[in-house]
Amino acid sequence: MNKKVLMMAGLAMTALLGGCANNTAMEESVANLGNKVDQLSAEVSSLKSEQSALAADVKDAKAAAMDAQAEAKRANDRIDNIATTYKK
């Protein structure tokens, strides 16, 4: 958020001082800011893809945990049935 505010302030200052400065310096500044925006967009998209991959991993882990819990309950039920039917 602060980067956006600083970027906007930089653009505003460049626009205000544009009358005093030459156009090449302003074009270089705008190109530089455009490159930074492109870089930030690439970083955001890579973070989004990492987040979606982690969410899928969490979903898989939850499913595996639920399967293990169900299997443990089934095994405990079988042991309980064996104990009640076994007589010495």
C-alpha positions as CSV (number, residue, x, y, z in Angstrom):
1,M,0.0,0.0,0.0
2,N,2.8,2.4,0.9
3,K,4.6,1.6,-2.4
4,K,1.5,2.6,-4.3
5,V,1.2,5.9,-2.4
6,L,4.9,6.6,-3.0
7,M,4.6,5.7,-6.6
8,M,1.5,7.9,-7.1
9,A,3.4,10.8,-5.2
10,G,6.3,10.3,-7.5
11,L,4.1,10.5,-10.6
12,A,2.4,13.6,-9.2
13,M,5.7,15.3,-8.6
14,T,6.9,14.3,-12.0
15,A,3.8,15.8,-13.5
16,L,4.0,19.0,-11.5
17,L,7.7,19.5,-12.3
18,G,7.2,18.4,-15.9
19,G,6.9,22.0,-17.1
20,C,10.3,22.8,-15.7
21,A,12.1,19.6,-16.7
22,N,12.9,18.3,-20.1
23,N,10.7,15.6,-21.6
24,T,13.4,12.9,-21.8
25,A,13.9,12.9,-18.1
26,M,10.1,12.6,-17.6
27,E,9.8,9.8,-20.1
28,E,12.7,8.0,-18.4
29,S,10.9,8.4,-15.1
30,V,7.6,7.1,-16.4
31,A,9.4,4.2,-18.1
32,N,11.2,3.3,-14.9
33,L,7.9,3.4,-12.9
34,G,6.2,1.3,-15.6
35,N,9.0,-1.3,-15.2
36,K,8.5,-1.3,-11.5
37,V,4.8,-1.8,-11.9
38,D,5.4,-4.7,-14.3
39,Q,7.8,-6.3,-11.8
40,L,5.3,-5.9,-8.9
41,S,2.6,-7.5,-11.1
42,A,4.8,-10.5,-11.8
43,E,5.6,-10.9,-8.1
44,V,1.9,-10.7,-7.2
45,S,1.0,-13.4,-9.8
46,S,3.8,-15.7,-8.6
47,L,2.6,-15.2,-5.0
48,K,-1.0,-16.0,-6.0
49,S,0.2,-19.2,-7.7
50,E,2.2,-20.3,-4.6
51,Q,-0.9,-19.6,-2.5
52,S,-3.2,-21.7,-4.6
53,A,-0.6,-24.5,-4.6
54,L,-0.4,-24.3,-0.8
55,A,-4.2,-24.3,-0.5
56,A,-4.3,-27.5,-2.6
57,D,-1.7,-29.1,-0.4
58,V,-3.7,-28.2,2.7
59,K,-6.8,-29.7,1.2
60,D,-5.0,-32.9,0.3
61,A,-3.6,-33.1,3.9
62,K,-7.0,-32.7,5.4
63,A,-8.4,-35.5,3.2
64,A,-5.6,-37.8,4.2
65,A,-6.1,-37.0,7.8
66,M,-9.8,-37.7,7.5
67,D,-9.1,-41.0,5.7
68,A,-6.6,-42.0,8.5
69,Q,-9.1,-41.2,11.2
70,A,-11.8,-43.2,9.5
71,E,-9.4,-46.2,9.1
72,A,-8.4,-45.9,12.8
73,K,-12.0,-45.9,13.9
74,R,-12.7,-49.0,11.7
75,A,-9.7,-50.8,13.2
76,N,-10.8,-49.9,16.7
77,D,-14.3,-51.2,16.0
78,R,-12.9,-54.5,14.7
79,I,-10.8,-54.8,17.9
80,D,-13.8,-54.1,20.1
81,N,-15.8,-56.8,18.2
82,I,-13.0,-59.3,18.6
83,A,-12.8,-58.6,22.4
84,T,-16.6,-59.0,22.9
85,T,-16.8,-62.3,21.0
86,Y,-13.7,-63.9,22.3
87,K,-14.2,-66.3,25.3
88,K,-11.7,-68.3,27.1
